[in-house]
Amino acid sequence: VQSQLDKAYRPVRNDLDSLTTHLIRILDIGNDWEAVLDSIGDRTRRRAERNAQESRMARLFAQADKVDMVALFTAAQMLAALADTGWVRGEAASLQAAPAAPATDGVTGTVLRQWNTPQGRCVVGGPGPNRYTGAFVFIMDVGGDDVYQLPAAPLGSFRLLIDVAGDDLYQSHTAGQAAGIGAVDMVADLQGNDTYRGVMFSQGAGLLGIGVLADYAGDDLYTARWCSQGAGFLGAGILWEGSGADQYSSEVFSQAFGYARGYGAILEAEGNDSYRAGWKIPDSRYPGRASLAMSQGFGYGMRPWATGIGTDGGIGLLSDRTGNDLYASDFFSQGGSYWYALGILHDAD
């Protein structure tokens, strides 16, 4: 996996930090750079700033285009093979009777195994409650009600988190929970009523990377603000849900959202699910009456409006196979698109 990622990011390795930072700002709901340009009253200064912004954006996308997407997706496909539930359950069963290992930094609770690799630390947590706060490349927890408060996966690398059972809490104050920002980040939770709390680029999100969250069973709760719950921008973000009555809540650019060269998807297998998006970002055309959502199967592109830089959008797919589901959102949602993009809301039953 790492060799494929080295190949994917080699052309931008030295710039990956600044590249992802500036890409995040394009969709940052607290940084409306287009509104800032439009608000400059002096025409000469506005034109100068517009030209400077165009140059920055052109360089940014030219750098992003150097990433080898084939190698990136190959790495993700290889890593995803370890989320096979048959292998996971068998491995977990063989480890549960193992004696406890010494404590390790970044974990509270029983540890069954720990080891180091050139790519990072690996740990297997015991059947009781654990709390994980450290930097790990691989975590498997065999049971218990666990808490995950993890930093983002390191740039240019990967992470795999597997939780076999328990009512778990996944919490991050920025990006996290299958947040593939310049990386491949995957979470597989096999069982339990879980809670996922994020802010941005979380819960199955990819930005110049790939994030996959697979939750196989349980009544789960997902909350985030933006670019989360199946969101892709120059990459892919996928949230796969098995059985259970699940609840999703976010503000904008979420719940199957695809931006430029991105694929974002929620794939729901069964259950009476609830999706809610919007009511936080006012739409200036209808003050006090409407807000933007751009969620629930929405594709979005960059129109050449405040600047002359633009690009076609991505693909957002929300597919719910069975159940009595509720979809609630505001402007631009539910199988919609804007600026040469594709949005799909597919409810089969």
Contacts in CASP RR format, 6 or more apart in sequence:
PFRMAT RR
TARGET T0000
AUTHOR 0000-0000-0000
METHOD contacts of the structure
MODEL  1
VQSQLDKAYRPVRNDLDSLTTHLIRILDIGNDWEAVLDSIGDRTRRRAER
NAQESRMARLFAQADKVDMVALFTAAQMLAALADTGWVRGEAASLQAAPA
APATDGVTGTVLRQWNTPQGRCVVGGPGPNRYTGAFVFIMDVGGDDVYQL
PAAPLGSFRLLIDVAGDDLYQSHTAGQAAGIGAVDMVADLQGNDTYRGVM
FSQGAGLLGIGVLADYAGDDLYTARWCSQGAGFLGAGILWEGSGADQYSS
EVFSQAFGYARGYGAILEAEGNDSYRAGWKIPDSRYPGRASLAMSQGFGY
GMRPWATGIGTDGGIGLLSDRTGNDLYASDFFSQGGSYWYALGILHDAD
1 75 0 8 1.000
1 78 0 8 1.000
1 79 0 8 1.000
1 158 0 8 1.000
1 184 0 8 1.000
2 75 0 8 1.000
2 118 0 8 1.000
2 119 0 8 1.000
2 157 0 8 1.000
2 158 0 8 1.000
4 71 0 8 1.000
4 72 0 8 1.000
4 74 0 8 1.000
4 75 0 8 1.000
4 78 0 8 1.000
5 71 0 8 1.000
5 72 0 8 1.000
5 75 0 8 1.000
5 156 0 8 1.000
5 157 0 8 1.000
5 158 0 8 1.000
5 183 0 8 1.000
5 184 0 8 1.000
6 156 0 8 1.000
7 68 0 8 1.000
7 71 0 8 1.000
8 67 0 8 1.000
8 68 0 8 1.000
8 69 0 8 1.000
8 71 0 8 1.000
8 72 0 8 1.000
8 75 0 8 1.000
9 16 0 8 1.000
9 67 0 8 1.000
9 68 0 8 1.000
9 72 0 8 1.000
9 155 0 8 1.000
9 156 0 8 1.000
9 182 0 8 1.000
10 68 0 8 1.000
11 66 0 8 1.000
11 67 0 8 1.000
11 68 0 8 1.000
12 19 0 8 1.000
12 63 0 8 1.000
12 64 0 8 1.000
12 66 0 8 1.000
12 67 0 8 1.000
13 156 0 8 1.000
15 63 0 8 1.000
16 155 0 8 1.000
16 156 0 8 1.000
16 182 0 8 1.000
16 208 0 8 1.000
17 155 0 8 1.000
19 60 0 8 1.000
19 63 0 8 1.000
19 64 0 8 1.000
19 208 0 8 1.000
20 155 0 8 1.000
20 181 0 8 1.000
20 182 0 8 1.000
20 207 0 8 1.000
20 208 0 8 1.000
22 56 0 8 1.000
22 60 0 8 1.000
23 60 0 8 1.000
23 64 0 8 1.000
23 207 0 8 1.000
23 208 0 8 1.000
23 233 0 8 1.000
23 234 0 8 1.000
24 181 0 8 1.000
24 200 0 8 1.000
24 201 0 8 1.000
24 207 0 8 1.000
25 31 0 8 1.000
25 33 0 8 1.000
26 33 0 8 1.000
26 233 0 8 1.000
26 302 0 8 1.000
27 226 0 8 1.000
27 227 0 8 1.000
27 233 0 8 1.000
27 253 0 8 1.000
27 259 0 8 1.000
28 200 0 8 1.000
28 226 0 8 1.000
29 225 0 8 1.000
29 226 0 8 1.000
29 251 0 8 1.000
29 252 0 8 1.000
29 253 0 8 1.000
29 281 0 8 1.000
33 53 0 8 1.000
33 306 0 8 1.000
34 305 0 8 1.000
34 306 0 8 1.000
34 307 0 8 1.000
35 306 0 8 1.000
37 46 0 8 1.000
37 49 0 8 1.000
37 50 0 8 1.000
37 53 0 8 1.000
37 306 0 8 1.000
37 307 0 8 1.000
38 306 0 8 1.000
40 46 0 8 1.000
40 49 0 8 1.000
50 306 0 8 1.000
50 307 0 8 1.000
50 308 0 8 1.000
53 306 0 8 1.000
53 307 0 8 1.000
53 309 0 8 1.000
54 307 0 8 1.000
54 308 0 8 1.000
54 309 0 8 1.000
57 307 0 8 1.000
57 309 0 8 1.000
58 309 0 8 1.000
61 309 0 8 1.000
61 311 0 8 1.000
64 208 0 8 1.000
64 234 0 8 1.000
67 208 0 8 1.000
67 234 0 8 1.000
69 235 0 8 1.000
72 184 0 8 1.000
72 209 0 8 1.000
72 210 0 8 1.000
72 235 0 8 1.000
73 210 0 8 1.000
73 236 0 8 1.000
75 158 0 8 1.000
75 184 0 8 1.000
75 210 0 8 1.000
76 184 0 8 1.000
76 186 0 8 1.000
76 210 0 8 1.000
76 211 0 8 1.000
76 212 0 8 1.000
76 236 0 8 1.000
79 158 0 8 1.000
79 160 0 8 1.000
79 184 0 8 1.000
79 186 0 8 1.000
80 186 0 8 1.000
80 212 0 8 1.000
82 88 0 8 1.000
82 160 0 8 1.000
82 162 0 8 1.000
83 160 0 8 1.000
83 162 0 8 1.000
83 186 0 8 1.000
83 188 0 8 1.000
83 214 0 8 1.000
85 190 0 8 1.000
85 216 0 8 1.000
88 140 0 8 1.000
88 162 0 8 1.000
88 164 0 8 1.000
88 188 0 8 1.000
88 190 0 8 1.000
89 164 0 8 1.000
89 190 0 8 1.000
91 140 0 8 1.000
92 140 0 8 1.000
92 142 0 8 1.000
92 143 0 8 1.000
92 164 0 8 1.000
95 112 0 8 1.000
95 113 0 8 1.000
95 124 0 8 1.000
95 126 0 8 1.000
95 140 0 8 1.000
95 142 0 8 1.000
96 112 0 8 1.000
96 126 0 8 1.000
96 127 0 8 1.000
96 142 0 8 1.000
98 112 0 8 1.000
98 113 0 8 1.000
99 112 0 8 1.000
100 110 0 8 1.000
100 111 0 8 1.000
100 112 0 8 1.000
100 126 0 8 1.000
101 111 0 8 1.000
101 112 0 8 1.000
101 113 0 8 1.000
101 114 0 8 1.000
102 111 0 8 1.000
102 114 0 8 1.000
103 109 0 8 1.000
103 111 0 8 1.000
104 111 0 8 1.000
104 114 0 8 1.000
104 121 0 8 1.000
104 123 0 8 1.000
105 134 0 8 1.000
106 132 0 8 1.000
106 133 0 8 1.000
106 134 0 8 1.000
107 123 0 8 1.000
107 125 0 8 1.000
107 130 0 8 1.000
107 131 0 8 1.000
107 132 0 8 1.000
107 133 0 8 1.000
107 134 0 8 1.000
108 130 0 8 1.000
108 131 0 8 1.000
109 125 0 8 1.000
109 126 0 8 1.000
109 128 0 8 1.000
109 129 0 8 1.000
109 130 0 8 1.000
109 131 0 8 1.000
110 125 0 8 1.000
110 126 0 8 1.000
110 127 0 8 1.000
110 128 0 8 1.000
110 130 0 8 1.000
111 123 0 8 1.000
111 124 0 8 1.000
111 125 0 8 1.000
111 126 0 8 1.000
111 130 0 8 1.000
112 124 0 8 1.000
112 125 0 8 1.000
112 126 0 8 1.000
112 142 0 8 1.000
113 122 0 8 1.000
113 123 0 8 1.000
113 124 0 8 1.000
113 125 0 8 1.000
114 121 0 8 1.000
114 122 0 8 1.000
114 123 0 8 1.000
114 124 0 8 1.000
115 121 0 8 1.000
115 122 0 8 1.000
116 122 0 8 1.000
117 137 0 8 1.000
119 137 0 8 1.000
119 157 0 8 1.000
119 158 0 8 1.000
120 135 0 8 1.000
120 136 0 8 1.000
120 137 0 8 1.000
121 135 0 8 1.000
121 136 0 8 1.000
121 137 0 8 1.000
121 138 0 8 1.000
122 136 0 8 1.000
122 137 0 8 1.000
122 138 0 8 1.000
122 139 0 8 1.000
123 132 0 8 1.000
123 136 0 8 1.000
123 138 0 8 1.000
123 139 0 8 1.000
123 140 0 8 1.000
124 139 0 8 1.000
124 140 0 8 1.000
124 141 0 8 1.000
124 142 0 8 1.000
125 139 0 8 1.000
125 140 0 8 1.000
125 141 0 8 1.000
125 142 0 8 1.000
125 143 0 8 1.000
126 141 0 8 1.000
126 142 0 8 1.000
126 143 0 8 1.000
126 144 0 8 1.000
127 142 0 8 1.000
127 143 0 8 1.000
127 144 0 8 1.000
128 143 0 8 1.000
128 144 0 8 1.000
128 145 0 8 1.000
128 146 0 8 1.000
129 144 0 8 1.000
129 145 0 8 1.000
129 146 0 8 1.000
129 147 0 8 1.000
130 141 0 8 1.000
130 144 0 8 1.000
130 146 0 8 1.000
130 147 0 8 1.000
131 146 0 8 1.000
131 147 0 8 1.000
131 148 0 8 1.000
131 149 0 8 1.000
132 139 0 8 1.000
132 141 0 8 1.000
132 146 0 8 1.000
132 147 0 8 1.000
132 148 0 8 1.000
132 149 0 8 1.000
132 150 0 8 1.000
133 149 0 8 1.000
133 150 0 8 1.000
134 150 0 8 1.000
134 151 0 8 1.000
135 150 0 8 1.000
135 151 0 8 1.000
135 154 0 8 1.000
136 150 0 8 1.000
136 159 0 8 1.000
136 161 0 8 1.000
137 157 0 8 1.000
137 158 0 8 1.000
137 159 0 8 1.000
137 160 0 8 1.000
138 159 0 8 1.000
138 160 0 8 1.000
138 161 0 8 1.000
139 148 0 8 1.000
139 160 0 8 1.000
139 161 0 8 1.000
139 162 0 8 1.000
139 163 0 8 1.000
140 162 0 8 1.000
140 163 0 8 1.000
140 164 0 8 1.000
141 162 0 8 1.000
141 163 0 8 1.000
141 164 0 8 1.000
142 164 0 8 1.000
142 165 0 8 1.000
143 163 0 8 1.000
143 164 0 8 1.000
143 165 0 8 1.000
143 166 0 8 1.000
144 165 0 8 1.000
144 166 0 8 1.000
144 168 0 8 1.000
145 166 0 8 1.000
145 167 0 8 1.000
145 168 0 8 1.000
145 169 0 8 1.000
146 163 0 8 1.000
146 166 0 8 1.000
146 168 0 8 1.000
146 169 0 8 1.000
147 168 0 8 1.000
147 169 0 8 1.000
147 171 0 8 1.000
148 161 0 8 1.000
148 163 0 8 1.000
148 168 0 8 1.000
148 169 0 8 1.000
148 170 0 8 1.000
148 171 0 8 1.000
148 177 0 8 1.000
149 171 0 8 1.000
149 172 0 8 1.000
150 161 0 8 1.000
150 172 0 8 1.000
150 176 0 8 1.000
152 172 0 8 1.000
152 174 0 8 1.000
152 175 0 8 1.000
152 176 0 8 1.000
152 179 0 8 1.000
152 180 0 8 1.000
152 181 0 8 1.000
152 183 0 8 1.000
152 185 0 8 1.000
153 159 0 8 1.000
153 179 0 8 1.000
153 180 0 8 1.000
153 181 0 8 1.000
153 183 0 8 1.000
153 184 0 8 1.000
153 185 0 8 1.000
154 183 0 8 1.000
155 181 0 8 1.000
155 182 0 8 1.000
155 183 0 8 1.000
156 182 0 8 1.000
156 183 0 8 1.000
157 183 0 8 1.000
157 184 0 8 1.000
158 183 0 8 1.000
158 184 0 8 1.000
158 185 0 8 1.000
158 186 0 8 1.000
159 183 0 8 1.000
159 184 0 8 1.000
159 185 0 8 1.000
159 186 0 8 1.000
160 186 0 8 1.000
160 188 0 8 1.000
161 186 0 8 1.000
161 187 0 8 1.000
161 188 0 8 1.000
162 187 0 8 1.000
162 188 0 8 1.000
162 189 0 8 1.000
162 190 0 8 1.000
163 187 0 8 1.000
163 188 0 8 1.000
163 189 0 8 1.000
163 190 0 8 1.000
164 190 0 8 1.000
164 191 0 8 1.000
165 190 0 8 1.000
165 191 0 8 1.000
165 192 0 8 1.000
166 191 0 8 1.000
166 192 0 8 1.000
166 194 0 8 1.000
167 192 0 8 1.000
167 193 0 8 1.000
167 194 0 8 1.000
167 195 0 8 1.000
168 189 0 8 1.000
168 192 0 8 1.000
168 194 0 8 1.000
168 195 0 8 1.000
169 194 0 8 1.000
169 195 0 8 1.000
169 197 0 8 1.000
170 177 0 8 1.000
170 187 0 8 1.000
170 194 0 8 1.000
170 195 0 8 1.000
170 196 0 8 1.000
170 197 0 8 1.000
171 195 0 8 1.000
171 197 0 8 1.000
171 198 0 8 1.000
172 179 0 8 1.000
172 197 0 8 1.000
172 198 0 8 1.000
172 199 0 8 1.000
172 202 0 8 1.000
173 198 0 8 1.000
173 199 0 8 1.000
174 199 0 8 1.000
174 200 0 8 1.000
175 181 0 8 1.000
175 199 0 8 1.000
175 200 0 8 1.000
175 201 0 8 1.000
175 202 0 8 1.000
175 205 0 8 1.000
176 185 0 8 1.000
176 198 0 8 1.000
176 201 0 8 1.000
176 202 0 8 1.000
176 203 0 8 1.000
177 187 0 8 1.000
177 196 0 8 1.000
177 198 0 8 1.000
177 202 0 8 1.000
177 203 0 8 1.000
177 204 0 8 1.000
177 213 0 8 1.000
178 185 0 8 1.000
178 186 0 8 1.000
178 187 0 8 1.000
178 202 0 8 1.000
178 203 0 8 1.000
178 204 0 8 1.000
178 205 0 8 1.000
178 211 0 8 1.000
178 212 0 8 1.000
178 213 0 8 1.000
178 237 0 8 1.000
178 239 0 8 1.000
179 185 0 8 1.000
179 201 0 8 1.000
179 202 0 8 1.000
179 204 0 8 1.000
179 205 0 8 1.000
179 206 0 8 1.000
179 211 0 8 1.000
180 201 0 8 1.000
180 204 0 8 1.000
180 205 0 8 1.000
180 206 0 8 1.000
180 207 0 8 1.000
180 209 0 8 1.000
180 210 0 8 1.000
180 211 0 8 1.000
180 237 0 8 1.000
181 201 0 8 1.000
181 205 0 8 1.000
181 206 0 8 1.000
181 207 0 8 1.000
181 208 0 8 1.000
181 209 0 8 1.000
182 206 0 8 1.000
182 207 0 8 1.000
182 208 0 8 1.000
182 209 0 8 1.000
183 209 0 8 1.000
184 209 0 8 1.000
184 210 0 8 1.000
184 211 0 8 1.000
185 210 0 8 1.000
185 211 0 8 1.000
185 212 0 8 1.000
186 211 0 8 1.000
186 212 0 8 1.000
186 213 0 8 1.000
186 214 0 8 1.000
187 204 0 8 1.000
187 212 0 8 1.000
187 213 0 8 1.000
187 214 0 8 1.000
187 215 0 8 1.000
188 214 0 8 1.000
188 215 0 8 1.000
188 216 0 8 1.000
189 213 0 8 1.000
189 214 0 8 1.000
189 215 0 8 1.000
189 216 0 8 1.000
190 216 0 8 1.000
190 217 0 8 1.000
191 216 0 8 1.000
191 217 0 8 1.000
191 218 0 8 1.000
192 217 0 8 1.000
192 218 0 8 1.000
192 220 0 8 1.000
193 218 0 8 1.000
193 219 0 8 1.000
193 220 0 8 1.000
194 215 0 8 1.000
194 218 0 8 1.000
194 220 0 8 1.000
194 221 0 8 1.000
195 220 0 8 1.000
195 221 0 8 1.000
196 202 0 8 1.000
196 203 0 8 1.000
196 213 0 8 1.000
196 220 0 8 1.000
196 221 0 8 1.000
196 222 0 8 1.000
196 223 0 8 1.000
196 224 0 8 1.000
197 223 0 8 1.000
197 224 0 8 1.000
198 223 0 8 1.000
198 224 0 8 1.000
198 225 0 8 1.000
198 228 0 8 1.000
199 224 0 8 1.000
199 225 0 8 1.000
199 226 0 8 1.000
199 228 0 8 1.000
200 224 0 8 1.000
200 225 0 8 1.000
200 226 0 8 1.000
200 227 0 8 1.000
200 228 0 8 1.000
201 207 0 8 1.000
201 227 0 8 1.000
201 228 0 8 1.000
201 231 0 8 1.000
202 224 0 8 1.000
202 228 0 8 1.000
202 229 0 8 1.000
203 213 0 8 1.000
203 222 0 8 1.000
203 224 0 8 1.000
203 228 0 8 1.000
203 229 0 8 1.000
203 230 0 8 1.000
203 239 0 8 1.000
204 211 0 8 1.000
204 212 0 8 1.000
204 213 0 8 1.000
204 228 0 8 1.000
204 229 0 8 1.000
204 230 0 8 1.000
204 231 0 8 1.000
204 237 0 8 1.000
204 238 0 8 1.000
204 239 0 8 1.000
205 211 0 8 1.000
205 227 0 8 1.000
205 228 0 8 1.000
205 229 0 8 1.000
205 230 0 8 1.000
205 231 0 8 1.000
205 232 0 8 1.000
205 237 0 8 1.000
206 231 0 8 1.000
206 232 0 8 1.000
206 233 0 8 1.000
206 234 0 8 1.000
206 235 0 8 1.000
206 236 0 8 1.000
206 237 0 8 1.000
206 262 0 8 1.000
207 227 0 8 1.000
207 232 0 8 1.000
207 233 0 8 1.000
207 234 0 8 1.000
207 235 0 8 1.000
208 233 0 8 1.000
208 234 0 8 1.000
208 235 0 8 1.000
209 234 0 8 1.000
209 235 0 8 1.000
209 236 0 8 1.000
210 235 0 8 1.000
210 236 0 8 1.000
210 237 0 8 1.000
211 236 0 8 1.000
211 237 0 8 1.000
211 238 0 8 1.000
212 236 0 8 1.000
212 237 0 8 1.000
212 238 0 8 1.000
212 239 0 8 1.000
212 240 0 8 1.000
213 230 0 8 1.000
213 238 0 8 1.000
213 239 0 8 1.000
213 240 0 8 1.000
214 240 0 8 1.000
215 239 0 8 1.000
215 240 0 8 1.000
215 241 0 8 1.000
215 242 0 8 1.000
215 246 0 8 1.000
216 242 0 8 1.000
216 243 0 8 1.000
217 242 0 8 1.000
217 243 0 8 1.000
217 244 0 8 1.000
218 242 0 8 1.000
218 243 0 8 1.000
218 244 0 8 1.000
218 246 0 8 1.000
219 244 0 8 1.000
219 245 0 8 1.000
219 246 0 8 1.000
220 241 0 8 1.000
220 244 0 8 1.000
220 246 0 8 1.000
220 247 0 8 1.000
221 246 0 8 1.000
221 247 0 8 1.000
222 228 0 8 1.000
222 229 0 8 1.000
222 239 0 8 1.000
222 246 0 8 1.000
222 247 0 8 1.000
222 248 0 8 1.000
222 249 0 8 1.000
222 250 0 8 1.000
223 249 0 8 1.000
223 250 0 8 1.000
224 249 0 8 1.000
224 250 0 8 1.000
224 251 0 8 1.000
224 254 0 8 1.000
225 250 0 8 1.000
225 251 0 8 1.000
225 252 0 8 1.000
225 280 0 8 1.000
226 250 0 8 1.000
226 251 0 8 1.000
226 252 0 8 1.000
226 253 0 8 1.000
226 254 0 8 1.000
227 233 0 8 1.000
227 253 0 8 1.000
227 254 0 8 1.000
227 257 0 8 1.000
228 250 0 8 1.000
228 254 0 8 1.000
229 239 0 8 1.000
229 248 0 8 1.000
229 250 0 8 1.000
229 254 0 8 1.000
229 255 0 8 1.000
229 256 0 8 1.000
229 266 0 8 1.000
230 237 0 8 1.000
230 238 0 8 1.000
230 239 0 8 1.000
230 254 0 8 1.000
230 255 0 8 1.000
230 256 0 8 1.000
230 257 0 8 1.000
230 264 0 8 1.000
230 265 0 8 1.000
230 266 0 8 1.000
231 237 0 8 1.000
231 253 0 8 1.000
231 254 0 8 1.000
231 256 0 8 1.000
231 257 0 8 1.000
231 258 0 8 1.000
231 259 0 8 1.000
231 264 0 8 1.000
232 257 0 8 1.000
232 258 0 8 1.000
232 259 0 8 1.000
232 262 0 8 1.000
232 263 0 8 1.000
232 264 0 8 1.000
232 314 0 8 1.000
233 258 0 8 1.000
233 259 0 8 1.000
233 260 0 8 1.000
233 261 0 8 1.000
233 262 0 8 1.000
234 259 0 8 1.000
234 260 0 8 1.000
234 261 0 8 1.000
234 262 0 8 1.000
235 261 0 8 1.000
235 262 0 8 1.000
235 263 0 8 1.000
236 262 0 8 1.000
236 263 0 8 1.000
236 264 0 8 1.000
236 265 0 8 1.000
237 263 0 8 1.000
237 264 0 8 1.000
237 265 0 8 1.000
238 263 0 8 1.000
238 264 0 8 1.000
238 265 0 8 1.000
238 267 0 8 1.000
239 265 0 8 1.000
239 266 0 8 1.000
239 267 0 8 1.000
240 267 0 8 1.000
240 269 0 8 1.000
241 266 0 8 1.000
241 267 0 8 1.000
241 268 0 8 1.000
241 269 0 8 1.000
241 273 0 8 1.000
242 268 0 8 1.000
242 269 0 8 1.000
242 270 0 8 1.000
243 269 0 8 1.000
243 270 0 8 1.000
243 271 0 8 1.000
244 270 0 8 1.000
244 271 0 8 1.000
244 272 0 8 1.000
244 273 0 8 1.000
245 271 0 8 1.000
245 272 0 8 1.000
245 273 0 8 1.000
245 274 0 8 1.000
246 268 0 8 1.000
246 271 0 8 1.000
246 273 0 8 1.000
246 274 0 8 1.000
247 273 0 8 1.000
247 274 0 8 1.000
247 276 0 8 1.000
248 255 0 8 1.000
248 266 0 8 1.000
248 273 0 8 1.000
248 274 0 8 1.000
248 275 0 8 1.000
248 276 0 8 1.000
248 277 0 8 1.000
249 276 0 8 1.000
249 277 0 8 1.000
250 276 0 8 1.000
250 277 0 8 1.000
250 278 0 8 1.000
250 295 0 8 1.000
251 277 0 8 1.000
251 278 0 8 1.000
251 279 0 8 1.000
251 280 0 8 1.000
251 281 0 8 1.000
251 293 0 8 1.000
252 277 0 8 1.000
252 278 0 8 1.000
252 280 0 8 1.000
252 281 0 8 1.000
252 292 0 8 1.000
252 293 0 8 1.000
252 294 0 8 1.000
252 295 0 8 1.000
253 259 0 8 1.000
253 294 0 8 1.000
253 295 0 8 1.000
253 300 0 8 1.000
254 277 0 8 1.000
254 295 0 8 1.000
255 266 0 8 1.000
255 275 0 8 1.000
255 277 0 8 1.000
255 295 0 8 1.000
255 296 0 8 1.000
255 297 0 8 1.000
255 318 0 8 1.000
256 264 0 8 1.000
256 265 0 8 1.000
256 266 0 8 1.000
256 295 0 8 1.000
256 296 0 8 1.000
256 297 0 8 1.000
256 298 0 8 1.000
256 316 0 8 1.000
256 317 0 8 1.000
256 318 0 8 1.000
256 343 0 8 1.000
256 344 0 8 1.000
256 345 0 8 1.000
257 264 0 8 1.000
257 294 0 8 1.000
257 295 0 8 1.000
257 297 0 8 1.000
257 298 0 8 1.000
257 299 0 8 1.000
257 300 0 8 1.000
257 316 0 8 1.000
258 264 0 8 1.000
258 298 0 8 1.000
258 299 0 8 1.000
258 300 0 8 1.000
258 313 0 8 1.000
258 314 0 8 1.000
258 315 0 8 1.000
258 316 0 8 1.000
258 341 0 8 1.000
258 343 0 8 1.000
259 299 0 8 1.000
259 300 0 8 1.000
259 301 0 8 1.000
259 302 0 8 1.000
259 313 0 8 1.000
259 314 0 8 1.000
260 301 0 8 1.000
260 302 0 8 1.000
260 311 0 8 1.000
260 312 0 8 1.000
260 313 0 8 1.000
260 314 0 8 1.000
261 311 0 8 1.000
261 313 0 8 1.000
261 314 0 8 1.000
262 313 0 8 1.000
262 314 0 8 1.000
262 315 0 8 1.000
263 314 0 8 1.000
263 315 0 8 1.000
263 316 0 8 1.000
263 317 0 8 1.000
264 315 0 8 1.000
264 316 0 8 1.000
264 317 0 8 1.000
265 316 0 8 1.000
265 317 0 8 1.000
265 318 0 8 1.000
265 319 0 8 1.000
266 297 0 8 1.000
266 317 0 8 1.000
266 318 0 8 1.000
266 319 0 8 1.000
266 320 0 8 1.000
267 317 0 8 1.000
267 319 0 8 1.000
268 318 0 8 1.000
268 319 0 8 1.000
268 320 0 8 1.000
268 321 0 8 1.000
268 325 0 8 1.000
269 321 0 8 1.000
269 322 0 8 1.000
270 321 0 8 1.000
270 322 0 8 1.000
270 323 0 8 1.000
271 322 0 8 1.000
271 323 0 8 1.000
271 325 0 8 1.000
272 323 0 8 1.000
272 324 0 8 1.000
272 325 0 8 1.000
273 320 0 8 1.000
273 323 0 8 1.000
273 325 0 8 1.000
273 326 0 8 1.000
274 325 0 8 1.000
274 326 0 8 1.000
274 328 0 8 1.000
275 296 0 8 1.000
275 318 0 8 1.000
275 325 0 8 1.000
275 326 0 8 1.000
275 327 0 8 1.000
275 328 0 8 1.000
275 329 0 8 1.000
276 326 0 8 1.000
276 328 0 8 1.000
276 329 0 8 1.000
277 293 0 8 1.000
277 295 0 8 1.000
277 296 0 8 1.000
277 328 0 8 1.000
277 329 0 8 1.000
277 330 0 8 1.000
277 333 0 8 1.000
278 291 0 8 1.000
278 292 0 8 1.000
278 293 0 8 1.000
278 295 0 8 1.000
278 329 0 8 1.000
278 330 0 8 1.000
279 291 0 8 1.000
279 293 0 8 1.000
279 330 0 8 1.000
280 291 0 8 1.000
281 291 0 8 1.000
281 292 0 8 1.000
282 288 0 8 1.000
282 290 0 8 1.000
282 291 0 8 1.000
282 292 0 8 1.000
283 289 0 8 1.000
283 290 0 8 1.000
283 291 0 8 1.000
283 292 0 8 1.000
283 330 0 8 1.000
283 331 0 8 1.000
290 330 0 8 1.000
290 331 0 8 1.000
291 330 0 8 1.000
291 331 0 8 1.000
292 330 0 8 1.000
292 331 0 8 1.000
292 332 0 8 1.000
293 329 0 8 1.000
293 330 0 8 1.000
293 331 0 8 1.000
293 332 0 8 1.000
293 333 0 8 1.000
294 300 0 8 1.000
294 331 0 8 1.000
294 332 0 8 1.000
294 333 0 8 1.000
294 338 0 8 1.000
295 329 0 8 1.000
295 332 0 8 1.000
295 333 0 8 1.000
296 318 0 8 1.000
296 327 0 8 1.000
296 329 0 8 1.000
296 333 0 8 1.000
296 334 0 8 1.000
296 335 0 8 1.000
296 345 0 8 1.000
297 316 0 8 1.000
297 317 0 8 1.000
297 318 0 8 1.000
297 333 0 8 1.000
297 334 0 8 1.000
297 335 0 8 1.000
297 336 0 8 1.000
297 343 0 8 1.000
297 344 0 8 1.000
297 345 0 8 1.000
298 316 0 8 1.000
298 332 0 8 1.000
298 333 0 8 1.000
298 334 0 8 1.000
298 335 0 8 1.000
298 336 0 8 1.000
298 337 0 8 1.000
298 341 0 8 1.000
298 343 0 8 1.000
299 313 0 8 1.000
299 314 0 8 1.000
299 315 0 8 1.000
299 316 0 8 1.000
299 336 0 8 1.000
299 337 0 8 1.000
299 338 0 8 1.000
299 341 0 8 1.000
299 342 0 8 1.000
299 343 0 8 1.000
300 313 0 8 1.000
300 314 0 8 1.000
300 332 0 8 1.000
300 337 0 8 1.000
300 338 0 8 1.000
300 339 0 8 1.000
300 341 0 8 1.000
301 310 0 8 1.000
301 311 0 8 1.000
301 312 0 8 1.000
301 313 0 8 1.000
301 314 0 8 1.000
301 338 0 8 1.000
301 339 0 8 1.000
301 340 0 8 1.000
301 341 0 8 1.000
302 309 0 8 1.000
302 310 0 8 1.000
302 311 0 8 1.000
302 313 0 8 1.000
302 339 0 8 1.000
303 310 0 8 1.000
303 338 0 8 1.000
303 339 0 8 1.000
304 310 0 8 1.000
312 339 0 8 1.000
312 340 0 8 1.000
312 341 0 8 1.000
313 337 0 8 1.000
313 339 0 8 1.000
313 340 0 8 1.000
313 341 0 8 1.000
314 341 0 8 1.000
314 342 0 8 1.000
315 341 0 8 1.000
315 342 0 8 1.000
315 343 0 8 1.000
315 344 0 8 1.000
316 335 0 8 1.000
316 341 0 8 1.000
316 342 0 8 1.000
316 343 0 8 1.000
316 344 0 8 1.000
317 343 0 8 1.000
317 344 0 8 1.000
317 346 0 8 1.000
318 335 0 8 1.000
318 344 0 8 1.000
318 345 0 8 1.000
318 346 0 8 1.000
319 344 0 8 1.000
319 346 0 8 1.000
319 347 0 8 1.000
319 348 0 8 1.000
320 346 0 8 1.000
320 347 0 8 1.000
320 348 0 8 1.000
321 348 0 8 1.000
321 349 0 8 1.000
322 348 0 8 1.000
322 349 0 8 1.000
323 349 0 8 1.000
325 347 0 8 1.000
327 334 0 8 1.000
327 345 0 8 1.000
332 338 0 8 1.000
334 345 0 8 1.000
335 343 0 8 1.000
335 344 0 8 1.000
335 345 0 8 1.000
336 343 0 8 1.000
336 345 0 8 1.000
337 343 0 8 1.000
END
